[in-house]
Amino acid sequence: MRYRLGTIGFSYPEWVGGFYPRDLKATEYLSFYARYFDCVELDTTFHAVPPAATVRRWAAQVPDDFRFAVKCPRTVTHEGRIDAQISVMSAFLDVMRELGGKLGPVLLQFPPSFRAAELDRLSAFLGKLPRVRYAVEFRHDSWLNDRTTAMLKEQRVCWAVGDYATPPEPVRVTTDFLFIRWIGIHHRFERLDIEQIDVTDRLRSWKTQFEQAPAGVKEIWAFVNNDFSGYAIGTANRMKRLLGLPASEPKAEDRGELFG
């Protein structure tokens, strides 16, 4: 089993003085982050497709073993019929290919208004995409059925799981990797540089699920959002330690610790 654990995004001003040194330039955040983590989920791509030159610069700033999971633009998942978005998605993927071998899974996160009545259109859409790894996150309960599972297995697409206010449904395995997003409740913390709630028990339950994954699962990708505990860096390292993986971060300049 190969684990890739990181954070959702890396460019947070709140991390300066705690994770990032104060004298570090913002243009150096990614290369610094990559000293401690081997992957990141890019949320910025959800809001706009970056220039190809920017993507090439990202790729040049990280080691060969580093991977970018990229969230596809909202114009694909939130605007119009999904089966009419092939050209928009293809244009996005053309830009993301500038990452070369450092491109990880492509995440399609659908809004709560996207319901299982769209299953056939989604299947048609997925079937026309270039063959890279995809993960799909649904946020409406109508998708929680065997037909969805069968469709994703047929398309070899991962059923991504988001952990929000309460633990989600058990993970449904649809391909050879898992994609987990520890999100929490948006905007509940005033600070984003320190773990403010202890999520160790929640992470332990995830560890159990990971250890019980079928033999066909070869990789687990998991990303922490600041809203999950207050400080994504600390929680990602907490999970690494639970899994027996190396975990380290620079000595904080002015950040306390609530949980050991």
C-alpha positions, 0 to 999 in steps of 0.5 A: 500500500502506498500512502500519499498524505498532504493538504488542500492548498499550500499558500496560506498566509496563516501558516507564515511564522508557524510552518513557513519561515517569515523571511520565505518568499511566497514564490518559495512556499511550494518548494518548501512545502515539498520538503515535508509532503509528497503531494498536495491537492490544488484547489485554485484550479477549481476557480480558474484554469491557470496559465500553462506557464504557471503549471510548468513552474509548479512542476519545476519547484518540486521533486520528481516523486511529488504529485499534484491532485488537481480539482477540476474547474467549477465550469465543468462540475457546477455550470450546465449539463455534465455531458456537454462539458467535454471540450471545457474539461479537455482544455483543462486537462491539456493545461494540467498535462504540463505537470508531466509525471507529477500529475496525480488524480483529477478530482471532480467535486459536484455540488449538492444539487447534482443528483443521481438522475444525472448518472447516465450523463455522467457516465457518458462524460467520463467515458469520453475523457482522456485516460488519466486517474479520476476521482468523483465526489458526490454531495447528494445522498441519491448517489449512495446506491449500487448503480453508482458503484457499478458505473464508477467501477466500469469507468475505473473512476475512484469514488472520492469521500469527503469527511465534513461535519460527521463521518461519511458513509463507508468508503466504496472501492471502485478502482485501485486507489482511494481518495479521501478529503478531510474537510470539516465545517467551513469557517468555524475557526478564527485561526488556521495555524494550530489544531484547535480540536483533537481529531485523533479518534476520527483519524484512527477510525480512518486508519482502520478503514485503510487497513481493511481496504481490499488487496486491489487498492494500491494507493491511498490519497488523503488531503486535510483542509484547515477547517478539519481541525484548525491546522491542516499541516499538523493534522496531516502529520498526525495521520502520518504518525498514526500510520507509522509514516515519517512526519516532520515540520519546521520548528514554529516561530510563534505557534503554540500547540494544543494537542501533543 
